[in-house]
């Protein structure tokens, strides 16, 4: 029975379902217009994400001030 389980797992891994996206139906010219907008959107999302992470780090107490009471919380 052990090998049958491996076969089922292998079969599941081989089944890749590719869903059609809205970009599949676009012609080349439209895609050339969309790509720069998507890059700009990605850049803004990455900037926002980095900003949020920076704010989280700033909100953490640092141990450089010598106050270790936050460690015991």
PDB file of N, H, CA, C and O in Angstrom:
ATOM      1  N   UNK A   1       0.817  -1.200   0.000  1.00  0.00           N
ATOM      2  CA  UNK A   1       0.000   0.000   0.000  1.00  0.00           C
ATOM      3  C   UNK A   1       0.859   1.262   0.000  1.00  0.00           C
ATOM      4  O   UNK A   1       0.393   2.309  -0.449  1.00  0.00           O
ATOM      5  N   UNK A   2       2.069   1.198   0.477  1.00  0.00           N
ATOM      6  H   UNK A   2       2.448   0.348   0.841  1.00  0.00           H
ATOM      7  CA  UNK A   2       2.952   2.354   0.493  1.00  0.00           C
ATOM      8  C   UNK A   2       3.184   2.952  -0.881  1.00  0.00           C
ATOM      9  O   UNK A   2       3.072   4.168  -1.036  1.00  0.00           O
ATOM     10  N   UNK A   3       3.505   2.139  -1.891  1.00  0.00           N
ATOM     11  H   UNK A   3       3.596   1.152  -1.765  1.00  0.00           H
ATOM     12  CA  UNK A   3       3.753   2.709  -3.218  1.00  0.00           C
ATOM     13  C   UNK A   3       2.535   3.398  -3.820  1.00  0.00           C
ATOM     14  O   UNK A   3       2.687   4.361  -4.572  1.00  0.00           O
ATOM     15  N   UNK A   4       1.334   2.930  -3.508  1.00  0.00           N
ATOM     16  H   UNK A   4       1.210   2.148  -2.898  1.00  0.00           H
ATOM     17  CA  UNK A   4       0.141   3.555  -4.060  1.00  0.00           C
ATOM     18  C   UNK A   4       0.018   4.998  -3.567  1.00  0.00           C
ATOM     19  O   UNK A   4      -0.371   5.882  -4.331  1.00  0.00           O
ATOM     20  N   UNK A   5       0.340   5.236  -2.316  1.00  0.00           N
ATOM     21  H   UNK A   5       0.656   4.518  -1.696  1.00  0.00           H
ATOM     22  CA  UNK A   5       0.279   6.588  -1.788  1.00  0.00           C
ATOM     23  C   UNK A   5       1.252   7.493  -2.535  1.00  0.00           C
ATOM     24  O   UNK A   5       0.920   8.634  -2.858  1.00  0.00           O
ATOM     25  N   UNK A   6       2.435   6.994  -2.806  1.00  0.00           N
ATOM     26  H   UNK A   6       2.705   6.068  -2.544  1.00  0.00           H
ATOM     27  CA  UNK A   6       3.416   7.796  -3.532  1.00  0.00           C
ATOM     28  C   UNK A   6       2.910   8.108  -4.928  1.00  0.00           C
ATOM     29  O   UNK A   6       3.099   9.218  -5.425  1.00  0.00           O
ATOM     30  N   UNK A   7       2.265   7.131  -5.567  1.00  0.00           N
ATOM     31  H   UNK A   7       2.112   6.229  -5.163  1.00  0.00           H
ATOM     32  CA  UNK A   7       1.743   7.349  -6.906  1.00  0.00           C
ATOM     33  C   UNK A   7       0.672   8.428  -6.901  1.00  0.00           C
ATOM     34  O   UNK A   7       0.626   9.251  -7.815  1.00  0.00           O
ATOM     35  N   UNK A   8      -0.188   8.439  -5.893  1.00  0.00           N
ATOM     36  H   UNK A   8      -0.151   7.770  -5.150  1.00  0.00           H
ATOM     37  CA  UNK A   8      -1.236   9.449  -5.808  1.00  0.00           C
ATOM     38  C   UNK A   8      -0.623  10.832  -5.625  1.00  0.00           C
ATOM     39  O   UNK A   8      -1.060  11.798  -6.252  1.00  0.00           O
ATOM     40  N   UNK A   9       0.381  10.926  -4.772  1.00  0.00           N
ATOM     41  H   UNK A   9       0.736  10.142  -4.262  1.00  0.00           H
ATOM     42  CA  UNK A   9       1.037  12.212  -4.553  1.00  0.00           C
ATOM     43  C   UNK A   9       1.716  12.686  -5.826  1.00  0.00           C
ATOM     44  O   UNK A   9       1.677  13.871  -6.156  1.00  0.00           O
ATOM     45  N   UNK A  10       2.330  11.768  -6.529  1.00  0.00           N
ATOM     46  H   UNK A  10       2.362  10.805  -6.260  1.00  0.00           H
ATOM     47  CA  UNK A  10       3.024  12.116  -7.767  1.00  0.00           C
ATOM     48  C   UNK A  10       2.011  12.584  -8.815  1.00  0.00           C
ATOM     49  O   UNK A  10       2.273  13.538  -9.547  1.00  0.00           O
ATOM     50  N   UNK A  11       0.884  11.932  -8.886  1.00  0.00           N
ATOM     51  H   UNK A  11       0.671  11.156  -8.292  1.00  0.00           H
ATOM     52  CA  UNK A  11      -0.154  12.309  -9.847  1.00  0.00           C
ATOM     53  C   UNK A  11      -0.696  13.696  -9.527  1.00  0.00           C
ATOM     54  O   UNK A  11      -0.946  14.485 -10.438  1.00  0.00           O
ATOM     55  N   UNK A  12      -0.878  13.997  -8.263  1.00  0.00           N
ATOM     56  H   UNK A  12      -0.675  13.356  -7.523  1.00  0.00           H
ATOM     57  CA  UNK A  12      -1.375  15.316  -7.869  1.00  0.00           C
ATOM     58  C   UNK A  12      -0.365  16.393  -8.220  1.00  0.00           C
ATOM     59  O   UNK A  12      -0.744  17.481  -8.653  1.00  0.00           O
ATOM     60  N   UNK A  13       0.904  16.105  -8.040  1.00  0.00           N
ATOM     61  H   UNK A  13       1.211  15.221  -7.688  1.00  0.00           H
ATOM     62  CA  UNK A  13       1.946  17.087  -8.335  1.00  0.00           C
ATOM     63  C   UNK A  13       2.026  17.366  -9.829  1.00  0.00           C
ATOM     64  O   UNK A  13       2.347  18.485 -10.228  1.00  0.00           O
ATOM     65  N   UNK A  14       1.741  16.379 -10.656  1.00  0.00           N
ATOM     66  H   UNK A  14       1.480  15.469 -10.332  1.00  0.00           H
ATOM     67  CA  UNK A  14       1.832  16.552 -12.102  1.00  0.00           C
ATOM     68  C   UNK A  14       0.641  17.313 -12.674  1.00  0.00           C
ATOM     69  O   UNK A  14       0.751  17.899 -13.751  1.00  0.00           O
ATOM     70  N   UNK A  15      -0.486  17.317 -11.983  1.00  0.00           N
ATOM     71  H   UNK A  15      -0.575  16.841 -11.108  1.00  0.00           H
ATOM     72  CA  UNK A  15      -1.668  18.017 -12.464  1.00  0.00           C
ATOM     73  C   UNK A  15      -1.522  19.506 -12.170  1.00  0.00           C
ATOM     74  O   UNK A  15      -1.695  19.946 -11.033  1.00  0.00           O
ATOM     75  N   UNK A  16      -1.205  20.268 -13.197  1.00  0.00           N
ATOM     76  H   UNK A  16      -1.064  19.911 -14.121  1.00  0.00           H
ATOM     77  CA  UNK A  16      -1.070  21.706 -13.039  1.00  0.00           C
ATOM     78  C   UNK A  16      -2.188  22.363 -13.829  1.00  0.00           C
ATOM     79  O   UNK A  16      -2.280  22.229 -15.049  1.00  0.00           O
ATOM     80  N   UNK A  17      -3.025  23.069 -13.108  1.00  0.00           N
ATOM     81  H   UNK A  17      -2.951  23.178 -12.117  1.00  0.00           H
ATOM     82  CA  UNK A  17      -4.143  23.742 -13.751  1.00  0.00           C
ATOM     83  C   UNK A  17      -3.758  25.207 -13.939  1.00  0.00           C
ATOM     84  O   UNK A  17      -3.522  25.932 -12.972  1.00  0.00           O
ATOM     85  N   UNK A  18      -3.699  25.622 -15.185  1.00  0.00           N
ATOM     86  H   UNK A  18      -3.890  25.033 -15.971  1.00  0.00           H
ATOM     87  CA  UNK A  18      -3.358  27.003 -15.487  1.00  0.00           C
ATOM     88  C   UNK A  18      -4.641  27.736 -15.826  1.00  0.00           C
ATOM     89  O   UNK A  18      -5.301  27.452 -16.826  1.00  0.00           O
ATOM     90  N   UNK A  19      -4.977  28.687 -14.965  1.00  0.00           N
ATOM     91  H   UNK A  19      -4.441  28.917 -14.152  1.00  0.00           H
ATOM     92  CA  UNK A  19      -6.192  29.454 -15.191  1.00  0.00           C
ATOM     93  C   UNK A  19      -5.901  30.576 -16.183  1.00  0.00           C
ATOM     94  O   UNK A  19      -4.826  31.176 -16.166  1.00  0.00           O
ATOM     95  N   UNK A  20      -6.847  30.840 -17.019  1.00  0.00           N
ATOM     96  H   UNK A  20      -7.720  30.353 -17.032  1.00  0.00           H
ATOM     97  CA  UNK A  20      -6.693  31.902 -17.998  1.00  0.00           C
ATOM     98  C   UNK A  20      -6.849  33.245 -17.295  1.00  0.00           C
ATOM     99  O   UNK A  20      -7.781  33.444 -16.515  1.00  0.00           O
ATOM    100  N   UNK A  21      -5.936  34.157 -17.576  1.00  0.00           N
ATOM    101  H   UNK A  21      -5.179  33.995 -18.209  1.00  0.00           H
ATOM    102  CA  UNK A  21      -6.014  35.471 -16.945  1.00  0.00           C
ATOM    103  C   UNK A  21      -6.546  36.488 -17.942  1.00  0.00           C
ATOM    104  O   UNK A  21      -6.719  36.185 -19.122  1.00  0.00           O
ATOM    105  N   UNK A  22      -6.797  37.670 -17.467  1.00  0.00           N
ATOM    106  H   UNK A  22      -6.657  37.916 -16.508  1.00  0.00           H
ATOM    107  CA  UNK A  22      -7.305  38.728 -18.332  1.00  0.00           C
ATOM    108  C   UNK A  22      -6.266  39.146 -19.366  1.00  0.00           C
ATOM    109  O   UNK A  22      -6.615  39.732 -20.391  1.00  0.00           O
ATOM    110  N   UNK A  23      -5.007  38.853 -19.112  1.00  0.00           N
ATOM    111  H   UNK A  23      -4.724  38.377 -18.279  1.00  0.00           H
ATOM    112  CA  UNK A  23      -3.939  39.242 -20.023  1.00  0.00           C
ATOM    113  C   UNK A  23      -3.785  38.282 -21.202  1.00  0.00           C
ATOM    114  O   UNK A  23      -3.179  38.641 -22.211  1.00  0.00           O
ATOM    115  N   UNK A  24      -4.317  37.086 -21.090  1.00  0.00           N
ATOM    116  H   UNK A  24      -4.810  36.794 -20.270  1.00  0.00           H
ATOM    117  CA  UNK A  24      -4.223  36.118 -22.184  1.00  0.00           C
ATOM    118  C   UNK A  24      -4.963  36.590 -23.435  1.00  0.00           C
ATOM    119  O   UNK A  24      -4.559  36.265 -24.551  1.00  0.00           O
ATOM    120  N   UNK A  25      -6.018  37.335 -23.261  1.00  0.00           N
ATOM    121  H   UNK A  25      -6.346  37.598 -22.354  1.00  0.00           H
ATOM    122  CA  UNK A  25      -6.834  37.766 -24.393  1.00  0.00           C
ATOM    123  C   UNK A  25      -6.336  39.076 -25.011  1.00  0.00           C
ATOM    124  O   UNK A  25      -6.846  39.497 -26.049  1.00  0.00           O
ATOM    125  N   UNK A  26      -5.350  39.723 -24.390  1.00  0.00           N
ATOM    126  H   UNK A  26      -4.935  39.381 -23.547  1.00  0.00           H
ATOM    127  CA  UNK A  26      -4.869  41.011 -24.891  1.00  0.00           C
ATOM    128  C   UNK A  26      -3.904  40.834 -26.054  1.00  0.00           C
ATOM    129  O   UNK A  26      -3.139  39.872 -26.117  1.00  0.00           O
ATOM    130  N   UNK A  27      -3.964  41.783 -26.964  1.00  0.00           N
ATOM    131  H   UNK A  27      -4.586  42.564 -26.913  1.00  0.00           H
ATOM    132  CA  UNK A  27      -3.009  41.760 -28.067  1.00  0.00           C
ATOM    133  C   UNK A  27      -1.687  42.382 -27.613  1.00  0.00           C
ATOM    134  O   UNK A  27      -1.609  42.961 -26.530  1.00  0.00           O
ATOM    135  N   UNK A  28      -0.671  42.261 -28.428  1.00  0.00           N
ATOM    136  H   UNK A  28      -0.735  41.790 -29.307  1.00  0.00           H
ATOM    137  CA  UNK A  28       0.684  42.692 -28.069  1.00  0.00           C
ATOM    138  C   UNK A  28       0.749  44.181 -27.750  1.00  0.00           C
ATOM    139  O   UNK A  28       1.421  44.582 -26.800  1.00  0.00           O
ATOM    140  N   UNK A  29       0.068  44.988 -28.523  1.00  0.00           N
ATOM    141  H   UNK A  29      -0.478  44.662 -29.295  1.00  0.00           H
ATOM    142  CA  UNK A  29       0.106  46.444 -28.304  1.00  0.00           C
ATOM    143  C   UNK A  29      -0.494  46.812 -26.948  1.00  0.00           C
ATOM    144  O   UNK A  29       0.041  47.660 -26.235  1.00  0.00           O
ATOM    145  N   UNK A  30      -1.597  46.173 -26.604  1.00  0.00           N
ATOM    146  H   UNK A  30      -2.031  45.484 -27.184  1.00  0.00           H
ATOM    147  CA  UNK A  30      -2.234  46.433 -25.313  1.00  0.00           C
ATOM    148  C   UNK A  30      -1.321  45.985 -24.169  1.00  0.00           C
ATOM    149  O   UNK A  30      -1.215  46.672 -23.153  1.00  0.00           O
ATOM    150  N   UNK A  31      -0.670  44.847 -24.332  1.00  0.00           N
ATOM    151  H   UNK A  31      -0.756  44.289 -25.158  1.00  0.00           H
ATOM    152  CA  UNK A  31       0.246  44.363 -23.304  1.00  0.00           C
ATOM    153  C   UNK A  31       1.412  45.326 -23.111  1.00  0.00           C
ATOM    154  O   UNK A  31       1.872  45.536 -21.989  1.00  0.00           O
ATOM    155  N   UNK A  32       1.888  45.911 -24.207  1.00  0.00           N
ATOM    156  H   UNK A  32       1.515  45.741 -25.119  1.00  0.00           H
ATOM    157  CA  UNK A  32       2.986  46.884 -24.108  1.00  0.00           C
ATOM    158  C   UNK A  32       2.570  48.113 -23.316  1.00  0.00           C
ATOM    159  O   UNK A  32       3.411  48.752 -22.683  1.00  0.00           O
ATOM    160  N   UNK A  33       1.298  48.450 -23.340  1.00  0.00           N
ATOM    161  H   UNK A  33       0.615  47.931 -23.854  1.00  0.00           H
ATOM    162  CA  UNK A  33       0.790  49.578 -22.554  1.00  0.00           C
ATOM    163  C   UNK A  33       0.578  49.174 -21.094  1.00  0.00           C
ATOM    164  O   UNK A  33       0.773  49.978 -20.183  1.00  0.00           O
ATOM    165  N   UNK A  34       0.181  47.939 -20.890  1.00  0.00           N
ATOM    166  H   UNK A  34       0.022  47.286 -21.630  1.00  0.00           H
ATOM    167  CA  UNK A  34      -0.164  47.482 -19.540  1.00  0.00           C
ATOM    168  C   UNK A  34       1.089  47.221 -18.692  1.00  0.00           C
ATOM    169  O   UNK A  34       1.092  47.503 -17.493  1.00  0.00           O
ATOM    170  N   UNK A  35       2.142  46.691 -19.302  1.00  0.00           N
ATOM    171  H   UNK A  35       2.140  46.462 -20.275  1.00  0.00           H
ATOM    172  CA  UNK A  35       3.336  46.297 -18.548  1.00  0.00           C
ATOM    173  C   UNK A  35       3.934  47.466 -17.762  1.00  0.00           C
ATOM    174  O   UNK A  35       4.223  47.287 -16.578  1.00  0.00           O
ATOM    175  N   UNK A  36       4.139  48.653 -18.347  1.00  0.00           N
ATOM    176  H   UNK A  36       3.905  48.798 -19.309  1.00  0.00           H
ATOM    177  CA  UNK A  36       4.681  49.761 -17.544  1.00  0.00           C
ATOM    178  C   UNK A  36       3.780  50.140 -16.370  1.00  0.00           C
ATOM    179  O   UNK A  36       4.270  50.480 -15.293  1.00  0.00           O
ATOM    180  N   UNK A  37       2.468  50.081 -16.578  1.00  0.00           N
ATOM    181  H   UNK A  37       2.070  49.805 -17.453  1.00  0.00           H
ATOM    182  CA  UNK A  37       1.552  50.386 -15.480  1.00  0.00           C
ATOM    183  C   UNK A  37       1.674  49.354 -14.369  1.00  0.00           C
ATOM    184  O   UNK A  37       1.653  49.702 -13.189  1.00  0.00           O
ATOM    185  N   UNK A  38       1.802  48.081 -14.745  1.00  0.00           N
ATOM    186  H   UNK A  38       1.819  47.798 -15.704  1.00  0.00           H
ATOM    187  CA  UNK A  38       1.948  47.025 -13.740  1.00  0.00           C
ATOM    188  C   UNK A  38       3.270  47.168 -12.986  1.00  0.00           C
ATOM    189  O   UNK A  38       3.326  46.950 -11.776  1.00  0.00           O
ATOM    190  N   UNK A  39       4.322  47.530 -13.699  1.00  0.00           N
ATOM    191  H   UNK A  39       4.276  47.707 -14.682  1.00  0.00           H
ATOM    192  CA  UNK A  39       5.618  47.748 -13.037  1.00  0.00           C
ATOM    193  C   UNK A  39       5.525  48.889 -12.038  1.00  0.00           C
ATOM    194  O   UNK A  39       6.062  48.797 -10.934  1.00  0.00           O
ATOM    195  N   UNK A  40       4.851  49.957 -12.418  1.00  0.00           N
ATOM    196  H   UNK A  40       4.415  50.033 -13.314  1.00  0.00           H
ATOM    197  CA  UNK A  40       4.678  51.092 -11.521  1.00  0.00           C
ATOM    198  C   UNK A  40       3.857  50.691 -10.295  1.00  0.00           C
ATOM    199  O   UNK A  40       4.158  51.099  -9.173  1.00  0.00           O
ATOM    200  N   UNK A  41       2.827  49.896 -10.522  1.00  0.00           N
ATOM    201  H   UNK A  41       2.583  49.564 -11.433  1.00  0.00           H
ATOM    202  CA  UNK A  41       1.990  49.420  -9.420  1.00  0.00           C
ATOM    203  C   UNK A  41       2.799  48.528  -8.478  1.00  0.00           C
ATOM    204  O   UNK A  41       2.666  48.622  -7.258  1.00  0.00           O
ATOM    205  N   UNK A  42       3.635  47.666  -9.052  1.00  0.00           N
ATOM    206  H   UNK A  42       3.743  47.590 -10.043  1.00  0.00           H
ATOM    207  CA  UNK A  42       4.492  46.803  -8.240  1.00  0.00           C
ATOM    208  C   UNK A  42       5.482  47.630  -7.428  1.00  0.00           C
ATOM    209  O   UNK A  42       5.702  47.363  -6.247  1.00  0.00           O
ATOM    210  N   UNK A  43       6.072  48.626  -8.059  1.00  0.00           N
ATOM    211  H   UNK A  43       5.894  48.843  -9.019  1.00  0.00           H
ATOM    212  CA  UNK A  43       7.032  49.489  -7.366  1.00  0.00           C
ATOM    213  C   UNK A  43       6.371  50.193  -6.185  1.00  0.00           C
ATOM    214  O   UNK A  43       6.956  50.279  -5.105  1.00  0.00           O
ATOM    215  N   UNK A  44       5.150  50.697  -6.388  1.00  0.00           N
ATOM    216  H   UNK A  44       4.675  50.626  -7.265  1.00  0.00           H
ATOM    217  CA  UNK A  44       4.435  51.377  -5.300  1.00  0.00           C
ATOM    218  C   UNK A  44       4.103  50.398  -4.179  1.00  0.00           C
ATOM    219  O   UNK A  44       4.234  50.735  -3.003  1.00  0.00           O
ATOM    220  N   UNK A  45       3.676  49.193  -4.535  1.00  0.00           N
ATOM    221  H   UNK A  45       3.570  48.919  -5.491  1.00  0.00           H
ATOM    222  CA  UNK A  45       3.351  48.185  -3.519  1.00  0.00           C
ATOM    223  C   UNK A  45       4.588  47.810  -2.705  1.00  0.00           C
ATOM    224  O   UNK A  45       4.516  47.656  -1.485  1.00  0.00           O
ATOM    225  N   UNK A  46       5.715  47.667  -3.390  1.00  0.00           N
ATOM    226  H   UNK A  46       5.773  47.793  -4.380  1.00  0.00           H
ATOM    227  CA  UNK A  46       6.955  47.330  -2.682  1.00  0.00           C
ATOM    228  C   UNK A  46       7.379  48.478  -1.774  1.00  0.00           C
ATOM    229  O   UNK A  46       7.847  48.244  -0.660  1.00  0.00           O
ATOM    230  N   UNK A  47       7.221  49.717  -2.236  1.00  0.00           N
ATOM    231  H   UNK A  47       6.841  49.907  -3.141  1.00  0.00           H
ATOM    232  CA  UNK A  47       7.551  50.882  -1.422  1.00  0.00           C
ATOM    233  C   UNK A  47       6.676  50.921  -0.174  1.00  0.00           C
ATOM    234  O   UNK A  47       7.172  51.124   0.934  1.00  0.00           O
ATOM    235  N   UNK A  48       5.366  50.725  -0.361  1.00  0.00           N
ATOM    236  H   UNK A  48       4.963  50.560  -1.261  1.00  0.00           H
ATOM    237  CA  UNK A  48       4.439  50.732   0.781  1.00  0.00           C
ATOM    238  C   UNK A  48       4.776  49.627   1.771  1.00  0.00           C
ATOM    239  O   UNK A  48       4.735  49.842   2.983  1.00  0.00           O
ATOM    240  N   UNK A  49       5.106  48.453   1.264  1.00  0.00           N
ATOM    241  H   UNK A  49       5.139  48.278   0.279  1.00  0.00           H
ATOM    242  CA  UNK A  49       5.440  47.321   2.126  1.00  0.00           C
ATOM    243  C   UNK A  49       6.705  47.623   2.930  1.00  0.00           C
ATOM    244  O   UNK A  49       6.764  47.369   4.133  1.00  0.00           O
ATOM    245  N   UNK A  50       7.709  48.166   2.250  1.00  0.00           N
ATOM    246  H   UNK A  50       7.661  48.372   1.273  1.00  0.00           H
ATOM    247  CA  UNK A  50       8.952  48.510   2.941  1.00  0.00           C
ATOM    248  C   UNK A  50       8.720  49.579   3.996  1.00  0.00           C
ATOM    249  O   UNK A  50       9.325  49.533   5.067  1.00  0.00           O
ATOM    250  N   UNK A  51       7.844  50.546   3.704  1.00  0.00           N
ATOM    251  H   UNK A  51       7.353  50.583   2.834  1.00  0.00           H
ATOM    252  CA  UNK A  51       7.530  51.588   4.669  1.00  0.00           C
ATOM    253  C   UNK A  51       6.890  50.996   5.913  1.00  0.00           C
ATOM    254  O   UNK A  51       7.240  51.361   7.035  1.00  0.00           O
ATOM    255  N   UNK A  52       5.956  50.085   5.711  1.00  0.00           N
ATOM    256  H   UNK A  52       5.671  49.788   4.800  1.00  0.00           H
ATOM    257  CA  UNK A  52       5.278  49.451   6.853  1.00  0.00           C
ATOM    258  C   UNK A  52       6.286  48.665   7.683  1.00  0.00           C
ATOM    259  O   UNK A  52       6.248  48.711   8.912  1.00  0.00           O
ATOM    260  N   UNK A  53       7.188  47.943   7.019  1.00  0.00           N
ATOM    261  H   UNK A  53       7.219  47.905   6.021  1.00  0.00           H
ATOM    262  CA  UNK A  53       8.194  47.185   7.760  1.00  0.00           C
ATOM    263  C   UNK A  53       9.118  48.120   8.525  1.00  0.00           C
ATOM    264  O   UNK A  53       9.498  47.822   9.657  1.00  0.00           O
ATOM    265  N   UNK A  54       9.480  49.237   7.930  1.00  0.00           N
ATOM    266  H   UNK A  54       9.170  49.479   7.011  1.00  0.00           H
ATOM    267  CA  UNK A  54      10.331  50.206   8.610  1.00  0.00           C
ATOM    268  C   UNK A  54       9.635  50.758   9.842  1.00  0.00           C
ATOM    269  O   UNK A  54      10.260  50.911  10.891  1.00  0.00           O
ATOM    270  N   UNK A  55       8.350  51.057   9.726  1.00  0.00           N
ATOM    271  H   UNK A  55       7.842  50.932   8.873  1.00  0.00           H
ATOM    272  CA  UNK A  55       7.597  51.559  10.870  1.00  0.00           C
ATOM    273  C   UNK A  55       7.522  50.510  11.982  1.00  0.00           C
ATOM    274  O   UNK A  55       7.554  50.862  13.161  1.00  0.00           O
ATOM    275  N   UNK A  56       7.423  49.240  11.625  1.00  0.00           N
ATOM    276  H   UNK A  56       7.396  48.955  10.667  1.00  0.00           H
ATOM    277  CA  UNK A  56       7.404  48.188  12.648  1.00  0.00           C
ATOM    278  C   UNK A  56       8.730  48.144  13.390  1.00  0.00           C
ATOM    279  O   UNK A  56       8.762  48.004  14.613  1.00  0.00           O
ATOM    280  N   UNK A  57       9.815  48.263  12.653  1.00  0.00           N
ATOM    281  H   UNK A  57       9.789  48.376  11.660  1.00  0.00           H
ATOM    282  CA  UNK A  57      11.144  48.229  13.271  1.00  0.00           C
ATOM    283  C   UNK A  57      11.336  49.445  14.161  1.00  0.00           C
ATOM    284  O   UNK A  57      11.900  49.334  15.250  1.00  0.00           O
ATOM    285  N   UNK A  58      10.873  50.604  13.711  1.00  0.00           N
ATOM    286  H   UNK A  58      10.414  50.694  12.827  1.00  0.00           H
ATOM    287  CA  UNK A  58      10.997  51.816  14.523  1.00  0.00           C
ATOM    288  C   UNK A  58      10.189  51.711  15.812  1.00  0.00           C
ATOM    289  O   UNK A  58      10.566  52.285  16.833  1.00  0.00           O
ATOM    290  N   UNK A  59       9.089  50.984  15.765  1.00  0.00           N
ATOM    291  H   UNK A  59       8.782  50.517  14.936  1.00  0.00           H
ATOM    292  CA  UNK A  59       8.225  50.860  16.933  1.00  0.00           C
ATOM    293  C   UNK A  59       8.769  49.927  17.989  1.00  0.00           C
ATOM    294  O   UNK A  59       8.322  49.953  19.135  1.00  0.00           O
ATOM    295  N   UNK A  60       9.728  49.104  17.615  1.00  0.00           N
ATOM    296  H   UNK A  60      10.092  49.083  16.684  1.00  0.00           H
ATOM    297  CA  UNK A  60      10.315  48.172  18.581  1.00  0.00           C
ATOM    298  C   UNK A  60      11.275  48.911  19.508  1.00  0.00           C
ATOM    299  O   UNK A  60      11.998  49.812  19.083  1.00  0.00           O
ATOM    300  N   UNK A  61      11.272  48.523  20.759  1.00  0.00           N
ATOM    301  H   UNK A  61      10.685  47.791  21.105  1.00  0.00           H
ATOM    302  CA  UNK A  61      12.246  49.129  21.664  1.00  0.00           C
ATOM    303  C   UNK A  61      13.646  48.621  21.332  1.00  0.00           C
ATOM    304  O   UNK A  61      13.834  47.453  20.992  1.00  0.00           O
ATOM    305  N   UNK A  62      14.603  49.500  21.435  1.00  0.00           N
ATOM    306  H   UNK A  62      14.450  50.449  21.712  1.00  0.00           H
ATOM    307  CA  UNK A  62      15.981  49.079  21.165  1.00  0.00           C
ATOM    308  C   UNK A  62      16.692  48.845  22.485  1.00  0.00           C
ATOM    309  O   UNK A  62      16.333  49.432  23.506  1.00  0.00           O
ATOM    310  N   UNK A  63      17.683  47.998  22.461  1.00  0.00           N
ATOM    311  H   UNK A  63      17.975  47.521  21.632  1.00  0.00           H
ATOM    312  CA  UNK A  63      18.415  47.719  23.685  1.00  0.00           C
ATOM    313  C   UNK A  63      19.627  48.640  23.816  1.00  0.00           C
ATOM    314  O   UNK A  63      20.420  48.476  24.744  1.00  0.00           O
ATOM    315  N   UNK A  64      19.786  49.599  22.911  1.00  0.00           N
ATOM    316  H   UNK A  64      19.142  49.731  22.158  1.00  0.00           H
ATOM    317  CA  UNK A  64      20.925  50.508  22.972  1.00  0.00           C
ATOM    318  C   UNK A  64      20.780  51.531  24.090  1.00  0.00           C
ATOM    319  O   UNK A  64      21.772  52.131  24.504  1.00  0.00           O
ATOM    320  N   UNK A  65      19.554  51.743  24.592  1.00  0.00           N
ATOM    321  H   UNK A  65      18.748  51.255  24.257  1.00  0.00           H
ATOM    322  CA  UNK A  65      19.368  52.732  25.652  1.00  0.00           C
ATOM    323  C   UNK A  65      19.628  52.135  27.035  1.00  0.00           C
ATOM    324  O   UNK A  65      19.562  52.853  28.033  1.00  0.00           O
ATOM    325  N   UNK A  66      19.918  50.857  27.110  1.00  0.00           N
ATOM    326  H   UNK A  66      19.972  50.275  26.299  1.00  0.00           H
ATOM    327  CA  UNK A  66      20.258  50.232  28.385  1.00  0.00           C
ATOM    328  C   UNK A  66      19.059  49.750  29.170  1.00  0.00           C
ATOM    329  O   UNK A  66      19.235  49.107  30.204  1.00  0.00           O
ATOM    330  N   UNK A  67      17.860  50.028  28.729  1.00  0.00           N
ATOM    331  H   UNK A  67      17.717  50.551  27.889  1.00  0.00           H
ATOM    332  CA  UNK A  67      16.655  49.610  29.431  1.00  0.00           C
ATOM    333  C   UNK A  67      16.247  48.229  28.937  1.00  0.00           C
ATOM    334  O   UNK A  67      15.782  48.089  27.805  1.00  0.00           O
ATOM    335  N   UNK A  68      16.416  47.209  29.772  1.00  0.00           N
ATOM    336  H   UNK A  68      16.794  47.323  30.691  1.00  0.00           H
ATOM    337  CA  UNK A  68      16.127  45.832  29.383  1.00  0.00           C
ATOM    338  C   UNK A  68      14.773  45.366  29.922  1.00  0.00           C
ATOM    339  O   UNK A  68      14.475  44.174  29.847  1.00  0.00           O
ATOM    340  N   UNK A  69      13.946  46.261  30.460  1.00  0.00           N
ATOM    341  H   UNK A  69      14.188  47.230  30.521  1.00  0.00           H
ATOM    342  CA  UNK A  69      12.684  45.846  31.049  1.00  0.00           C
ATOM    343  C   UNK A  69      11.734  45.293  30.004  1.00  0.00           C
ATOM    344  O   UNK A  69      10.891  44.457  30.330  1.00  0.00           O
ATOM    345  N   UNK A  70      11.842  45.728  28.768  1.00  0.00           N
ATOM    346  H   UNK A  70      12.527  46.407  28.503  1.00  0.00           H
ATOM    347  CA  UNK A  70      10.940  45.256  27.716  1.00  0.00           C
ATOM    348  C   UNK A  70      11.223  43.801  27.382  1.00  0.00           C
ATOM    349  O   UNK A  70      10.360  43.121  26.829  1.00  0.00           O
ATOM    350  N   UNK A  71      12.421  43.306  27.709  1.00  0.00           N
ATOM    351  H   UNK A  71      13.122  43.858  28.158  1.00  0.00           H
ATOM    352  CA  UNK A  71      12.744  41.919  27.442  1.00  0.00           C
ATOM    353  C   UNK A  71      11.953  40.962  28.317  1.00  0.00           C
ATOM    354  O   UNK A  71      11.691  39.827  27.920  1.00  0.00           O
ATOM    355  N   UNK A  72      11.580  41.404  29.479  1.00  0.00           N
ATOM    356  H   UNK A  72      11.793  42.326  29.801  1.00  0.00           H
ATOM    357  CA  UNK A  72      10.881  40.555  30.440  1.00  0.00           C
ATOM    358  C   UNK A  72       9.374  40.545  30.213  1.00  0.00           C
ATOM    359  O   UNK A  72       8.662  39.789  30.874  1.00  0.00           O
ATOM    360  N   UNK A  73       8.887  41.346  29.319  1.00  0.00           N
ATOM    361  H   UNK A  73       9.466  41.960  28.782  1.00  0.00           H
ATOM    362  CA  UNK A  73       7.448  41.432  29.085  1.00  0.00           C
ATOM    363  C   UNK A  73       6.910  40.201  28.426  1.00  0.00           C
ATOM    364  O   UNK A  73       5.711  40.116  28.160  1.00  0.00           O
TER     365      UNK A  73
END
